[in-house]
Amino acid sequence: MIIEALSFKLALDFFKYLHKNRIYSTEIKIDFFDRVRHEYYDYTNIAAMEAYWNEHYVPINNCFIGDLGGITFFRSTSDIYNFDTNYKAIDVIGNYTLVPGSGFDLQRNRQRQVFKDRQHDFIDKTVSEYLAFYTELKFIYVTGIYSPCYAEPGWSENTWYIKSLREAFTSSTTVSQFPYSNARIEKKPPE
């Protein structure tokens, strides 16, 4: 389940990265697409996703492609400032919208707006980094030009790229490497 595992690990690392930045996600919905139908799975939090990852994808089966998994919805809260903020991310892999929650103290809300905007921008930036990798996986999945099981990496288009993404996404099993800025990800094999 190489594509399914990688797309799920990407989502898991995305949420771990948010958590590392004190943005805690709940009510996570993942859309598994098999080119014909969509199937949605709900996870209460990152721990539930981590358990699902360990049960279904460790070790990763290179010979089976699986479905393409993408984040469609999540709620998040944060206590990074001396007040709580909350957000709803809607249709992340489609027409992404981030809806901030609101408090009841209008005077404080105006004073806190700069902090809320900063956090909103951080989540937006993180989602765009997630979508960049998701779009690459979707392209590989939809074009179908890969041979992860029966060919040496590099013998077919995207096979080397899948190998490179797998190494980047799974280099650490306990810590999120997202947004993979220090990972060596190569689309084409060395010549």
MILUM-216356 format. One line per 4 residues: number of its first residue (from 1); their letters; for each residue x, y, z of N, C-alpha, C, O, CB. Coordinates in steps of 0.05 Angstrom, whole numbers, always signed. Glycine has a CB too. Layout:
NUM	a	X:Y:Z:X:Y:Z:X:Y:Z:X:Y:Z:X:Y:Z  ...
END
This chain:
1	miie	+17:-24:+0:+0:+0:+0:+17:+25:+0:+15:+42:+17:-19:+0:+24  +35:+27:-19:+55:+48:-19:+43:+76:-21:+50:+93:-5:+75:+43:-41  +26:+81:-40:+14:+108:-42:-4:+114:-19:-3:+136:-8:-1:+111:-69  -20:+95:-11:-38:+99:+12:-22:+104:+37:-29:+123:+53:-56:+74:+16
5	alsf	-1:+89:+42:+15:+92:+66:+29:+119:+66:+30:+133:+86:+36:+70:+68  +40:+127:+43:+54:+152:+41:+35:+176:+45:+42:+195:+58:+69:+155:+15  +12:+174:+33:-7:+197:+35:-18:+198:+64:-23:+220:+74:-31:+193:+16  -21:+175:+77:-30:+175:+105:-8:+186:+123:-13:+202:+141:-38:+147:+114
9	klal	+17:+178:+118:+40:+187:+134:+44:+217:+131:+51:+231:+150:+66:+172:+126  +39:+227:+107:+41:+256:+102:+21:+271:+120:+27:+291:+132:+36:+262:+72  -4:+261:+120:-25:+273:+137:-17:+271:+167:-20:+291:+181:-52:+259:+132  -8:+248:+175:+0:+244:+203:+23:+264:+211:+22:+276:+232:+9:+215:+208
13	dffk	+43:+266:+193:+65:+284:+199:+56:+313:+199:+66:+329:+215:+87:+280:+178  +37:+320:+182:+25:+347:+182:+14:+354:+209:+19:+375:+220:+4:+349:+160  -2:+335:+220:-15:+340:+246:+6:+340:+269:+3:+355:+288:-36:+319:+252  +26:+323:+267:+47:+324:+287:+62:+350:+287:+70:+361:+307:+67:+300:+282
17	ylhk	+66:+361:+263:+80:+387:+260:+63:+409:+273:+74:+426:+287:+85:+393:+231  +37:+409:+268:+20:+428:+281:+21:+425:+311:+23:+445:+326:-9:+425:+271  +21:+400:+321:+21:+395:+349:+47:+405:+362:+47:+417:+384:+19:+365:+355  +69:+401:+347:+95:+411:+357:+95:+442:+360:+110:+453:+376:+118:+403:+337
21	nriy	+78:+455:+344:+75:+484:+346:+51:+492:+362:+40:+514:+359:+73:+495:+318  +43:+474:+380:+21:+478:+400:-6:+484:+387:-22:+500:+397:+29:+501:+418  -11:+471:+365:-37:+471:+352:-47:+442:+352:-36:+425:+338:-36:+483:+322  -68:+437:+367:-77:+410:+373:-102:+404:+356:-122:+418:+357:-84:+407:+403
25	stei	-100:+383:+340:-121:+377:+321:-139:+354:+331:-130:+335:+343:-109:+369:+294  -165:+357:+325:-185:+336:+332:-204:+334:+308:-203:+349:+289:-200:+343:+358  -222:+315:+310:-243:+310:+290:-231:+310:+262:-241:+324:+244:-265:+332:+292  -210:+294:+258:-196:+293:+233:-211:+274:+214:-218:+252:+222:-166:+283:+237
29	kidf	-215:+283:+189:-228:+267:+169:-208:+263:+146:-198:+282:+135:-255:+279:+159  -204:+238:+138:-187:+231:+116:-204:+218:+94:-220:+200:+99:-163:+212:+124  -200:+228:+69:-214:+217:+46:-195:+198:+32:-174:+206:+22:-223:+240:+27  -204:+172:+30:-188:+152:+15:-202:+149:-12:-225:+141:-13:-187:+125:+31
33	fdrv	-188:+155:-33:-198:+155:-60:-185:+132:-76:-161:+130:-76:-194:+182:-74  -202:+116:-89:-191:+93:-105:-196:+96:-135:-198:+76:-149:-203:+67:-95  -197:+121:-145:-202:+128:-173:-232:+125:-180:-240:+135:-202:-186:+110:-191  -248:+113:-164:-276:+109:-170:-294:+121:-148:-313:+135:-154:-283:+79:-174
37	rhey	-287:+115:-123:-304:+123:-101:-287:+135:-79:-262:+131:-77:-320:+99:-90  -300:+151:-62:-288:+163:-39:-298:+149:-14:-322:+143:-11:-293:+194:-37  -280:+143:+5:-287:+131:+30:-274:+148:+52:-250:+153:+51:-278:+101:+32  -290:+157:+71:-281:+176:+92:-277:+161:+118:-294:+145:+127:-300:+199:+95
41	ydyt	-255:+167:+131:-249:+156:+157:-246:+179:+177:-234:+200:+170:-223:+138:+157  -256:+175:+201:-254:+196:+222:-234:+187:+243:-234:+164:+251:-282:+202:+234  -218:+205:+252:-199:+201:+274:-203:+222:+295:-204:+246:+288:-169:+200:+263  -205:+214:+320:-211:+234:+340:-188:+253:+345:-191:+276:+352:-218:+220:+366
45	niaa	-163:+242:+342:-139:+259:+346:-115:+246:+334:-117:+226:+319:-135:+263:+377  -92:+257:+339:-67:+246:+328:-61:+218:+338:-50:+201:+324:-43:+265:+334  -67:+213:+363:-62:+187:+375:-77:+165:+360:-67:+143:+356:-69:+187:+405  -102:+171:+352:-118:+152:+337:-106:+147:+310:-105:+125:+300:-147:+161:+334
49	meay	-95:+168:+297:-82:+165:+271:-56:+149:+274:-50:+132:+257:-76:+193:+259  -42:+154:+295:-16:+140:+300:-22:+110:+304:-7:+93:+293:-2:+151:+325  -43:+103:+318:-50:+75:+322:-58:+62:+296:-51:+40:+290:-73:+73:+343  -73:+77:+280:-81:+66:+253:-57:+62:+236:-55:+42:+222:-101:+86:+239
53	wneh	-38:+81:+236:-14:+78:+220:+1:+53:+228:+9:+37:+211:+4:+103:+225  +5:+49:+254:+21:+26:+264:+7:+0:+258:+20:-20:+252:+25:+28:+294  -20:+0:+259:-35:-25:+254:-37:-32:+224:-35:-56:+217:-62:-23:+265  -39:-12:+207:-45:-18:+178:-22:-14:+159:-22:-25:+137:-67:-1:+170
57	yvpi	-1:+2:+167:+19:+8:+147:+47:+1:+155:+66:+4:+139:+18:+37:+142  +52:-9:+179:+79:-16:+187:+81:-47:+186:+67:-60:+202:+85:-5:+215  +98:-58:+170:+115:-46:+150:+98:-39:+124:+77:-50:+120:+138:-64:+143  +109:-21:+108:+95:-13:+84:+99:-34:+62:+120:-44:+58:+107:+14:+73
61	nncf	+77:-41:+50:+77:-61:+28:+81:-46:+2:+63:-32:-8:+50:-77:+27  +104:-49:-10:+111:-36:-35:+96:-46:-59:+94:-33:-79:+141:-38:-40  +86:-71:-58:+74:-84:-81:+45:-77:-85:+33:-85:-106:+77:-113:-79  +32:-63:-67:+4:-57:-69:+2:-26:-67:+12:-14:-49:-13:-71:-47
65	igdl	-12:-14:-87:-13:+15:-88:-32:+26:-66:-25:+46:-53:-23:+24:-115  -56:+14:-63:-76:+24:-44:-91:+48:-54:-91:+53:-78:-62:+31:-17  -103:+63:-36:-118:+87:-43:-102:+112:-38:-81:+110:-25:-145:+88:-27  -111:+134:-47:-98:+160:-42:-113:+173:-19:-137:+178:-21:-97:+178:-67
69	ggit	-99:+178:+3:-112:+190:+27:-105:+220:+29:-82:+228:+26:-103:+176:+52  -126:+236:+34:-122:+264:+37:-139:+276:+59:-161:+266:+64:-127:+279:+11  -129:+297:+72:-144:+310:+94:-167:+326:+82:-163:+342:+64:-125:+328:+111  -191:+321:+92:-213:+337:+83:-223:+356:+105:-235:+377:+98:-236:+319:+75
73	ffrs	-219:+350:+130:-230:+367:+152:-214:+362:+177:-205:+340:+182:-260:+362:+156  -211:+383:+193:-201:+380:+221:-208:+405:+236:-212:+427:+225:-171:+375:+221  -210:+402:+262:-213:+424:+281:-186:+426:+296:-172:+407:+300:-237:+420:+301  -179:+451:+303:-155:+454:+318:-159:+476:+340:-175:+494:+336:-131:+462:+300
77	tsdi	-145:+472:+361:-144:+492:+383:-115:+497:+390:-98:+480:+385:-161:+482:+408  -110:+520:+401:-83:+527:+409:-83:+543:+434:-101:+559:+439:-69:+542:+386  -62:+539:+450:-59:+555:+474:-31:+569:+474:-20:+575:+495:-61:+537:+499  -21:+573:+450:+6:+585:+448:+8:+613:+460:+29:+620:+471:+14:+585:+419
81	ynfd	-14:+628:+458:-14:+654:+471:-28:+651:+498:-36:+628:+505:-29:+675:+453  -32:+672:+513:-45:+669:+539:-76:+668:+536:-90:+675:+555:-36:+692:+557  -85:+660:+513:-114:+656:+509:-116:+633:+488:-97:+628:+473:-128:+682:+499  -139:+621:+487:-143:+599:+469:-154:+609:+442:-169:+628:+440:-163:+578:+480
85	tnyk	-145:+596:+421:-155:+601:+394:-165:+575:+383:-156:+553:+391:-134:+614:+375  -184:+576:+365:-194:+551:+352:-201:+557:+323:-209:+579:+315:-218:+539:+367  -198:+536:+307:-203:+538:+278:-216:+513:+268:-214:+491:+280:-176:+543:+263  -229:+516:+245:-240:+493:+230:-229:+495:+202:-231:+515:+189:-272:+494:+229
89	aidv	-215:+473:+194:-205:+472:+166:-224:+455:+150:-229:+432:+157:-176:+460:+166  -235:+466:+129:-256:+454:+113:-245:+448:+85:-233:+465:+73:-281:+471:+112  -250:+424:+75:-243:+416:+48:-214:+422:+41:-208:+436:+22:-262:+430:+28  -196:+411:+58:-168:+417:+55:-157:+410:+28:-142:+426:+16:-152:+402:+77
93	igny	-164:+387:+17:-153:+379:-9:-170:+388:-33:-165:+381:-56:-151:+348:-10  -191:+404:-27:-208:+415:-48:-206:+445:-48:-186:+456:-55:-237:+406:-44  -228:+458:-40:-229:+487:-38:-225:+495:-9:-244:+502:+5:-256:+498:-49  -200:+494:-1:-192:+498:+27:-202:+524:+39:-199:+545:+26:-162:+496:+29
97	tlvp	-214:+522:+62:-222:+545:+78:-215:+541:+107:-219:+519:+118:-253:+550:+74  -204:+561:+120:-198:+560:+148:-216:+580:+162:-214:+604:+158:-167:+566:+154  -233:+570:+180:-253:+586:+193:-244:+589:+223:-243:+570:+237:-281:+574:+191  -238:+614:+231:-230:+618:+259:-255:+618:+277:-277:+626:+269:-215:+644:+262
101	gsgf	-251:+609:+302:-272:+610:+322:-273:+638:+333:-255:+655:+327:-267:+589:+344  -292:+643:+349:-294:+670:+361:-300:+669:+390:-311:+649:+400:-316:+687:+347  -291:+689:+404:-296:+691:+433:-318:+712:+438:-330:+723:+419:-271:+699:+448  -324:+716:+463:-346:+734:+470:-337:+761:+479:-354:+779:+483:-363:+722:+490
105	dlqr	-312:+765:+483:-301:+791:+493:-292:+807:+469:-269:+804:+461:-278:+786:+514  -309:+824:+459:-302:+839:+434:-278:+857:+437:-263:+861:+419:-326:+855:+426  -275:+870:+461:-252:+888:+466:-226:+872:+464:-207:+881:+451:-255:+902:+493  -225:+850:+477:-201:+833:+476:-196:+821:+449:-173:+819:+440:-202:+811:+497
109	nrqr	-218:+814:+435:-215:+802:+408:-199:+821:+390:-183:+812:+374:-242:+796:+396  -205:+847:+391:-190:+867:+374:-161:+868:+381:-144:+869:+364:-203:+895:+377  -155:+867:+407:-127:+868:+416:-112:+842:+408:-88:+843:+403:-126:+873:+446  -126:+820:+407:-113:+795:+402:-112:+788:+372:-101:+768:+364:-128:+773:+417
113	qvfk	-124:+805:+356:-126:+799:+327:-100:+794:+314:-97:+776:+296:-141:+821:+313  -79:+809:+321:-53:+805:+309:-42:+777:+314:-30:+765:+297:-33:+826:+320  -47:+767:+338:-38:+740:+345:-54:+719:+330:-44:+699:+320:-40:+735:+375  -80:+724:+328:-97:+705:+313:-90:+705:+284:-89:+684:+271:-127:+713:+316
117	drqh	-84:+728:+273:-76:+730:+244:-49:+715:+240:-46:+701:+220:-73:+759:+235  -31:+718:+259:-5:+704:+257:-9:+674:+257:+3:+659:+241:+14:+712:+280  -27:+664:+274:-32:+636:+276:-47:+626:+251:-42:+604:+240:-48:+629:+301  -66:+642:+242:-81:+635:+218:-62:+632:+194:-64:+613:+178:-103:+657:+212
121	dfid	-43:+651:+192:-24:+650:+170:-6:+626:+172:+2:+613:+152:-6:+676:+170  +2:+618:+197:+18:+595:+201:+4:+569:+192:+15:+553:+178:+27:+592:+231  -21:+567:+199:-37:+543:+191:-40:+543:+161:-37:+522:+148:-65:+543:+205  -46:+566:+149:-48:+568:+120:-23:+559:+106:-23:+544:+86:-56:+596:+111
125	ktvs	+0:+569:+116:+26:+562:+104:+31:+532:+107:+41:+519:+88:+49:+578:+118  +25:+521:+130:+29:+492:+134:+11:+475:+116:+20:+455:+106:+24:+485:+164  -14:+484:+112:-32:+470:+94:-21:+471:+66:-22:+452:+51:-60:+482:+95  -10:+494:+57:+0:+496:+30:+25:+478:+27:+28:+467:+5:+8:+525:+24
129	eyla	+41:+475:+48:+64:+456:+46:+53:+427:+44:+64:+411:+29:+82:+459:+71  +32:+421:+59:+20:+395:+58:+9:+390:+30:+14:+368:+18:-3:+392:+79  -5:+409:+19:-17:+406:-8:+3:+403:-30:-2:+389:-50:-35:+430:-14  +27:+415:-27:+48:+411:-47:+55:+382:-49:+58:+371:-71:+73:+428:-40
133	fyte	+59:+368:-27:+66:+340:-27:+42:+323:-35:+45:+303:-50:+76:+331:+0  +18:+330:-25:-6:+315:-32:-10:+316:-63:-17:+295:-75:-30:+326:-17  -7:+339:-75:-10:+342:-103:+9:+324:-119:+2:+312:-139:-7:+371:-112  +34:+322:-109:+54:+305:-122:+45:+276:-120:+46:+261:-140:+81:+309:-109
137	lkfi	+36:+267:-97:+27:+239:-94:+2:+234:-111:-1:+213:-123:+21:+234:-64  -16:+254:-112:-40:+251:-129:-33:+248:-158:-44:+232:-172:-59:+275:-125  -13:+264:-167:-4:+262:-195:+7:+234:-201:+0:+221:-221:+17:+283:-201  +23:+224:-184:+35:+197:-187:+12:+176:-188:+12:+158:-204:+55:+190:-165
141	yvtg	-7:+179:-169:-29:+160:-166:-47:+160:-191:-54:+139:-201:-45:+166:-141  -54:+184:-200:-73:+187:-222:-61:+178:-249:-74:+165:-265:-83:+215:-224  -35:+186:-253:-22:+178:-279:-17:+148:-280:-17:+136:-301:+3:+194:-283  -12:+136:-257:-7:+107:-256:+20:+99:-268:+23:+76:-275:-28:+93:-270
145	iysp	+38:+117:-270:+64:+111:-282:+85:+106:-260:+100:+124:-252:+74:+134:-301  +85:+81:-250:+104:+73:-229:+104:+43:-228:+86:+30:-238:+96:+86:-202  +124:+32:-216:+126:+3:-213:+141:-3:-187:+164:-12:-188:+140:-10:-237  +129:+2:-164:+143:+0:-139:+152:-28:-132:+172:-31:-117:+126:+10:-117
149	cyae	+138:-49:-141:+145:-76:-132:+164:-90:-151:+183:-103:-142:+119:-91:-129  +158:-89:-176:+172:-107:-195:+195:-94:-211:+206:-107:-228:+153:-119:-213  +201:-69:-206:+222:-57:-221:+241:-43:-202:+234:-34:-180:+211:-36:-242  +266:-41:-210:+285:-26:-195:+278:+4:-196:+268:+13:-217:+314:-30:-206
153	pgws	+281:+19:-175:+276:+47:-176:+291:+60:-199:+314:+56:-203:+283:+61:-150  +276:+76:-214:+288:+90:-237:+281:+77:-264:+285:+89:-285:+317:+91:-233  +271:+53:-263:+265:+39:-288:+239:+50:-301:+235:+46:-325:+263:+9:-284  +222:+61:-285:+198:+73:-296:+193:+100:-283:+204:+106:-262:+173:+54:-290
157	entw	+178:+117:-297:+173:+144:-288:+159:+142:-260:+141:+126:-257:+156:+159:-308  +167:+159:-242:+156:+162:-215:+165:+141:-195:+161:+144:-171:+127:+162:-217  +177:+119:-204:+185:+98:-185:+207:+109:-166:+207:+104:-142:+195:+73:-199  +227:+122:-178:+248:+134:-161:+237:+155:-142:+245:+157:-119:+270:+147:-179
161	yiks	+218:+170:-152:+205:+191:-136:+190:+179:-112:+192:+189:-90:+186:+208:-153  +176:+158:-117:+162:+144:-95:+182:+134:-74:+178:+137:-50:+145:+120:-106  +204:+122:-84:+225:+112:-66:+236:+136:-49:+240:+133:-25:+247:+99:-82  +241:+158:-62:+252:+181:-49:+232:+193:-28:+240:+200:-6:+259:+203:-69
165	lrea	+207:+194:-35:+186:+204:-16:+184:+185:+7:+182:+194:+30:+159:+206:-30  +185:+159:+2:+183:+139:+24:+206:+143:+44:+201:+143:+68:+183:+111:+13  +230:+146:+34:+253:+150:+51:+250:+176:+68:+257:+176:+91:+278:+151:+35  +240:+197:+55:+237:+223:+69:+215:+221:+90:+219:+230:+113:+230:+245:+50
169	ftss	+192:+209:+83:+169:+208:+102:+174:+189:+125:+164:+194:+147:+144:+200:+87  +188:+167:+120:+191:+146:+141:+219:+145:+153:+226:+126:+167:+184:+119:+129  +235:+166:+149:+262:+165:+160:+262:+165:+190:+280:+154:+203:+278:+189:+150  +242:+177:+202:+239:+176:+231:+210:+167:+237:+191:+179:+228:+245:+204:+244
173	ttvs	+208:+147:+253:+181:+136:+260:+168:+151:+283:+144:+149:+287:+183:+107:+265  +184:+165:+299:+173:+177:+323:+169:+207:+321:+152:+219:+334:+191:+171:+347  +185:+220:+304:+184:+249:+302:+176:+257:+274:+185:+245:+255:+212:+262:+310  +159:+277:+272:+151:+287:+246:+174:+303:+233:+186:+320:+246:+126:+305:+248
177	qfpy	+181:+297:+208:+201:+312:+193:+188:+334:+176:+202:+348:+162:+218:+293:+176  +162:+335:+177:+147:+355:+161:+156:+383:+167:+161:+389:+191:+116:+352:+166  +160:+400:+149:+154:+399:+120:+177:+387:+103:+179:+394:+79:+148:+426:+110  +193:+370:+114:+214:+355:+100:+235:+373:+87:+246:+366:+66:+201:+338:+79
181	snar	+240:+396:+99:+259:+415:+87:+287:+405:+88:+304:+413:+71:+257:+442:+101  +294:+387:+107:+321:+376:+108:+323:+349:+95:+345:+338:+93:+329:+374:+137  +301:+339:+84:+301:+313:+71:+311:+316:+43:+306:+336:+29:+274:+300:+72  +324:+295:+33:+334:+295:+5:+313:+280:-11:+311:+256:-10:+362:+281:+3
185	iekk	+297:+295:-26:+276:+284:-42:+283:+290:-72:+285:+313:-80:+248:+296:-35  +286:+268:-87:+293:+271:-115:+272:+259:-133:+262:+237:-128:+320:+257:-121  +263:+274:-153:+243:+264:-172:+255:+244:-191:+242:+225:-199:+230:+287:-187  +280:+248:-199:+292:+231:-219:+317:+219:-208:+331:+231:-191:+299:+247:-245
189	ppe	+324:+195:-217:+348:+181:-207:+373:+196:-216:+373:+209:-237:+349:+151:-216  +395:+193:-201:+420:+206:-210:+429:+193:-236:+425:+169:-241:+442:+203:-188  +441:+209:-253:+450:+198:-279:+478:+189:-278:+489:+180:-299:+447:+219:-301
END
